[in-house]
């Protein structure tokens, strides 16, 4: 409940100023979430640890308010489940950054997979 209230407060502040939230996946691809848009910024081979991995093509889509709320609900699940949280970034872990107000590193699992599936669906 405490996380949900924090999340509502952060969401209200973000909505007023359209401060972006960020999700960075296990391969270091970045998703930029704003109240009205979702942007995918893939890692390029020269940025990857192998020098060969590419995250694909960049994308940006408009977001409907209900889709923005779906993303926030997935974020809330991850923030609320502290068993997922880890101290240090490892391969396959994800990072949520709520406009530099709160950041959490979390391990791979059902919640991460659900978030990524939603983001990929919204980018299509």
Secondary structure, 3 states (H helix, E strand, C coil): CHHHHHHHHHHHHHHHHCCCEEEECCCCCEEEEECCEEEEECCCHHHCCCCCCCCCCCEEEECCHHHHHHHHHHHHHHHHCHHHEECCCCCCCEEEECCCCCEEEECCCHHHHHHHHHHHHHHC
